[in-house]
Amino acid sequence: MPKNAEKQVLEKSVDNIRLLSMDAHGLTFPDESFDVVTCRAAIHHFEDARKVLAETHRVLRHEGFFILMDFCFSEISKGPLAALSRIREDDFRRYYTFHEYCDLLEGCGFSIDTVYTYTLPRFIREWAAAAPVDIQERIVKAFLNLDEHIHSELRLTQQEDQFVMTYRILEVVCQKS
């Protein structure tokens, strides 16, 4: 991601952006540094999501906004999908349900303002491509062997020779109170 961002900045000749890389569990910014903080498709990778959200809360100004976007699964689906994701990506930690996101955010001092959900279709082989090449096919087979309830939740379909899942994305706009 940092390399991609750097490339975009150079290609578009943007000169008012400073790219920094640091551990989200211990941000080096002073208290109340930002009006808005976002976290896109990353919270499921953090070792300690509460610590990251506490840091986010700390660096936000009073009444600042935090926008979280990530995958959202049911209690039934999140465990089996997490097991596959741990094999697929070394840094994967866990998935959350809608209510777990709400509890996590409110427990860290955020007031939930707006919640959006939408679905995102994804080819199973494309999803498995994040894994090392030698295990991608096993991940696809394991996914296709998941319980029918999970396939139903993910609206698993077959389009020609490809399997497609459709998972839910959750976007939450919160405010530091």
BELCOR-V683524 format. One record per residue. N is the residue number from 0. RES is the residue in three letters. PSI is psi in degrees with one decimal (none if undefined). Layout:
N,RES,PSI  N,RES,PSI
This chain:
0,MET,-47.1  1,PRO,-39.4  2,LYS,-39.5  3,ASN,-42.9  4,ALA,-43.7  5,GLU,-42.7  6,LYS,-44.1  7,GLN,-42.3  8,VAL,-44.2  9,LEU,-45.7  10,GLU,-34.6  11,LYS,4.4  12,SER,45.2  13,VAL,128.6  14,ASP,4.5  15,ASN,27.9  16,ILE,134.5  17,ARG,118.9  18,LEU,126.6  19,LEU,149.5  20,SER,126.8  21,MET,166.3  22,ASP,123.1  23,ALA,-16.2  24,HIS,-15.5  25,GLY,75.3  26,LEU,144.6  27,THR,7.4  28,PHE,149.3  29,PRO,161.4  30,ASP,145.8  31,GLU,49.4  32,SER,-23.1  33,PHE,149.4  34,ASP,-32.4  35,VAL,137.6  36,VAL,139.7  37,THR,155.8  38,CYS,108.8  39,ARG,115.3  40,ALA,44.7  41,ALA,-23.7  42,ILE,-27.2  43,HIS,-7.0  44,HIS,-14.1  45,PHE,135.6  46,GLU,-42.7  47,ASP,90.2  48,ALA,-35.9  49,ARG,-40.0  50,LYS,-40.5  51,VAL,-43.3  52,LEU,-34.4  53,ALA,-40.2  54,GLU,-40.5  55,THR,-45.6  56,HIS,-41.7  57,ARG,-42.3  58,VAL,-7.8  59,LEU,142.0  60,ARG,160.7  61,HIS,129.9  62,GLU,16.9  63,GLY,163.5  64,PHE,141.6  65,PHE,128.5  66,ILE,118.5  67,LEU,132.4  68,MET,127.2  69,ASP,176.4  70,PHE,149.6  71,CYS,125.0  72,PHE,164.6  73,SER,167.4  74,GLU,-36.7  75,ILE,-41.2  76,SER,-29.5  77,LYS,-37.3  78,GLY,-55.8  79,PRO,-38.2  80,LEU,-36.3  81,ALA,-39.7  82,ALA,-42.9  83,LEU,-38.7  84,SER,-32.2  85,ARG,-33.8  86,ILE,-39.1  87,ARG,-38.7  88,GLU,125.4  89,ASP,-32.4  90,ASP,8.0  91,PHE,140.2  92,ARG,-58.7  93,ARG,159.0  94,TYR,161.9  95,TYR,152.4  96,THR,169.7  97,PHE,-48.2  98,HIS,-32.6  99,GLU,-39.7  100,TYR,-47.2  101,CYS,-47.4  102,ASP,-41.5  103,LEU,-48.2  104,LEU,-48.1  105,GLU,-34.6  106,GLY,-20.5  107,CYS,11.3  108,GLY,11.8  109,PHE,146.0  110,SER,123.2  111,ILE,125.2  112,ASP,-55.5  113,THR,141.8  114,VAL,129.1  115,TYR,143.7  116,THR,149.1  117,TYR,166.7  118,THR,153.6  119,LEU,114.9  120,PRO,147.3  121,ARG,133.5  122,PHE,135.4  123,ILE,-42.9  124,ARG,-36.8  125,GLU,-42.8  126,TRP,-42.9  127,ALA,-18.0  128,ALA,-11.4  129,ALA,-17.4  130,ALA,162.5  131,PRO,144.0  132,VAL,-39.6  133,ASP,-11.8  134,ILE,1.8  135,GLN,-44.0  136,GLU,-37.2  137,ARG,-36.2  138,ILE,-42.4  139,VAL,-47.4  140,LYS,-42.5  141,ALA,-40.9  142,PHE,-46.3  143,LEU,-19.5  144,ASN,2.7  145,LEU,161.7  146,ASP,146.7  147,GLU,-31.3  148,HIS,-38.0  149,ILE,-44.0  150,HIS,-39.2  151,SER,-46.3  152,GLU,-39.1  153,LEU,5.6  154,ARG,49.2  155,LEU,125.8  156,THR,165.4  157,GLN,128.2  158,GLN,106.1  159,GLU,-117.9  160,ASP,11.4  161,GLN,140.7  162,PHE,139.4  163,VAL,132.2  164,MET,157.5  165,THR,109.2  166,TYR,161.0  167,ARG,135.1  168,ILE,137.3  169,LEU,130.5  170,GLU,127.9  171,VAL,126.3  172,VAL,120.0  173,CYS,163.1  174,GLN,139.9  175,LYS,124.0  176,SER,none
